[in-house]
């Protein structure tokens, strides 16, 4: 008696994945208005903004950047860049 049976496995549809995008945006050399328009558009789409404040010196106050970007800016100093950078990916 050769009986063949077929079984089907039904799985719930996978939840859609939200892609994380990591932007590296040049801010220019002078003041907060030196960012390009495309860069500013990208910053305004971000939920987190980090300012690499270790190898470069920006001649503008953090508050001025936050006002223009309409986002909180986290300063990423040497310790953050070298020892805590994983925090960017985990959030």
C-alpha positions in Angstrom: 0.0 0.0 0.0 1.9 3.0 -1.3 0.1 6.1 -0.1 1.6 9.4 -0.7 0.6 12.3 1.5 1.4 15.8 1.1 1.7 18.3 3.8 1.8 22.0 3.5 3.3 24.3 6.0 1.7 27.6 6.4 3.7 30.4 7.9 2.5 33.8 8.9 3.8 36.5 6.5 7.0 38.0 7.7 6.9 41.4 9.1 8.2 44.0 6.7 11.8 45.0 7.5 12.6 48.6 7.9 15.9 49.5 6.3 18.3 51.5 8.2 20.3 54.0 6.1 23.6 55.4 7.3 24.5 58.8 5.8 27.9 60.4 5.9 27.4 64.1 5.1 30.0 66.8 4.7 29.1 69.9 6.6 31.5 72.3 4.9 34.2 74.4 6.6 32.5 77.5 7.8 29.1 77.8 9.5 25.9 75.8 9.7 24.7 77.0 6.3 27.6 75.3 4.4 25.8 72.0 4.2 24.4 71.1 0.8 20.6 71.1 0.2 20.7 67.3 -0.4 22.7 66.9 2.8 20.2 69.0 4.7 17.3 66.9 3.3 19.0 63.7 4.4 19.7 65.1 7.9 16.0 66.1 8.3 14.9 62.5 7.5 17.2 61.0 10.2 16.0 60.0 13.6 19.5 60.3 15.0 22.3 62.8 14.0 25.9 62.3 15.2 28.6 64.9 14.7 32.1 63.5 14.4 33.8 65.9 16.8 37.2 64.1 17.0 39.3 64.6 13.9 37.6 67.8 12.6 37.0 71.2 14.1 33.8 72.9 13.0 33.6 76.6 13.6 29.9 76.6 14.6 28.0 76.1 17.8 26.1 72.8 18.2 22.9 74.8 19.0 23.1 76.5 15.6 23.3 73.1 13.9 20.3 71.8 15.9 18.3 74.8 15.0 18.9 74.5 11.3 18.6 70.7 11.2 15.5 70.6 13.5 17.2 67.6 15.2 19.2 66.9 18.3 22.9 66.5 17.4 25.0 64.1 19.5 28.7 65.0 19.6 30.8 62.0 18.8 34.2 62.7 20.5 37.2 60.5 20.5 35.9 58.1 23.1 32.6 57.7 21.3 34.2 57.1 17.9 36.7 54.6 19.2 34.9 52.8 22.0 31.1 53.4 21.7 30.4 53.6 18.0 28.4 50.3 18.2 25.7 52.4 19.9 24.8 53.9 16.6 23.9 50.6 15.1 22.1 49.2 18.1 19.5 52.0 18.3 
